[in-house]
């Protein structure tokens, strides 16, 4: 069965409450579980109990006088979205994206992260509620970036269930008026402690989940960026540079690689990315049925997939786009009001933090 058909079946099962698609027969389960336990022990041996730095705040304040009210950027997802494994707030994906968006749009950006280390797609309901329904919250975000999926794979969550929770989150955000960008499931087959045959299985599972995520998100009007095949080969070739001390989460350089891939799509969602004006279909773009676009995207790292319209009727077609990536700011600045790392208050993991600040930047 082709990857496009499998992804479509998973997305359909998610929409209608089915069980999804199983890749493995019973004969392989024992071997894979043994390999998974061994890999998990090796990863945990190098891990720590540190929390990701708190990066919330306003970035790009140099543009405040001319541009006025900041963009409101929210980050949702798991430890990869939160930036677990780096030492400084400016090294987290949220800070990198906020700084990049501010530089491209020449407008300040207010960052708010509700991402939680260890989160699965099920937790997106809570995270979205923190953004949209928390008492005393300010206006909803202009754009939300979601990175989720790895813990669903390691936690053996069915792909249909995983996609269903993501779909519900994207639907709520889109209904509230937010633009949504999803960095699809990363490639766990590149994690150094994972050996064969688990490495092959992990890569296959991640790609199929990423393709199904793409179908669901695009059909709800969001955009996706494929991270698996973009980061997989680079991480496998440079594990010491792109993985952190636990050999599972990215290093600062690894997070910068991911952020550089997401930034063009984030900016395009807000209409601030400089587009090339050419007659016909620009180079690097393809119009395909959404399931085929999703299957192709997982094989071409850094590919953006967004919904497309043919004529006057919206159809299940998608636009694949390979955007020209630009370097991120050489060093993301600390947000306004950010305290020293030693004095920064610990994040309340059970409740989340307060909503958007209602004060304008001056």
Steps between C-alpha positions, in 0.01 A plus 500: 500500500639841404595754765231736367227237540617406850507866604151553360370195688650629825352847448161350415512276806583805711201688361255215552642341815656190345799310631752599235756286323735250658838446338638211699410138537511320833826320420698823502357648819723317751822596324396860457389541860833364621686740273278789611567435869874487435493825301290669768750404773786642296313826444398536864860441614594832341189698587434746778202636687561856378207703373520696174579870541204738521517711184171689519518871436521763227763472226603760243429801721715714270205499259239597760491874430435456127291181497280532808321200647708177495410183321379236745681169448412186696699177520326172577622143515757287678856539627628576151263796475596612852873480431604238755875450503628856447632731768368840395155628404635654180594150375147356517293458182246755624762769553667425167169518315393816682829671422487387137139614453583837655797545266310403186185700576676788678238476769537383862381154596350392830578137573294272720580130533271238650709206373562227755787253519370147456173614344313283254236619257239438769644795699430745218143538626631641829756718327246650263266567792778693676528725196132545424297464819724582796337772715657840449664410172572766241407466129565166333834440327549615143686181420568172678787260437447139607771233522362164610515129425822350633352400836199348325740272313700399807181468705346267241198726448302396193562735209127560456464608863806723474372670186152540647633699796713716270200561272285608793767746613550648154123529449457693825786736419381562145145565622641756744672679211858377544735407221649156571836354399582141596851358497414136431632200691881491508710203392571288808702266281783753521527478880849362567420234766231342280634198311365273230237375442331759724665784308332392175163450667520833684578685178211333320253571780611863526463557127153350488386704798649817346316437173170441680556814711554695179172386345303587812659842553486613138136401462424720802671800340833476683851459363761236570878482475665159474782470752575127490702462182647848540644433844547124478803483266659810653454370854628155404807649333578746782362346821753669730412847369123473447400282796512619859666324797220243530556395134126527441403866502659749260787726599487876445629443146235234444219729612635775275487259204136421572407865557663606173276250318179618671564877485414558130164323540430686824563831327298398193202413720497865612564634150843644574731260316634657176350296214654462157275639226520275196242408236355151531601255770824623665797270513492269802119494520265216409124460516394148599213317669549551872582135579765485228638835611524373857682184392747695292562761770627244751768402248607858432605667822405860559206481259200718577154360424198730497145477371432597140192610312418394146259738334233626737462180700725384778618149422722251683807624318817641648790717398851373567756775531871494563565844644843655491622496856674803643745498789348574837619807692854428615379484859144526622470776755360443846135610524411819680473435871684166483675437828833332545473126463578447868218733606239403241188359665436132443228415254177376654462175309157411627327828416717682245580868506286808467369614163625772271619821655252777430763775518619649173871529436629851541 
